[in-house]
Amino acid sequence: MNSATSPSFWTAYATLDQDTKRAARKAFQLWTENPHHPSLRFKCVDRPG
């Protein structure tokens, strides 16, 4: 799987409190290790086709 961010993501991320940023980093780390982990509730936004 690929991961990409936009400038608007970083703008929004900068406004988050430290606990939320920490949770986001933890979720991203989990995703890099196992993108199908059941605790991650990601949805596909671009279906190949």
C-alpha positions, 0 to 999 in steps of 0.5 A: 500500500502507498501513503501520501499526504497533502499540504492541507493534511499537515495544516490540519495535523498542526492544529491537533492536540498532542494526544491526538497527534500521538494516536495518529502516529501510533495508528500510522505505525500500526498501518505500516506494520499491518495495513489490515489490522482490525483496529484500523478502520480505513476505507479505500478512497481510490479503487484501481480500475 
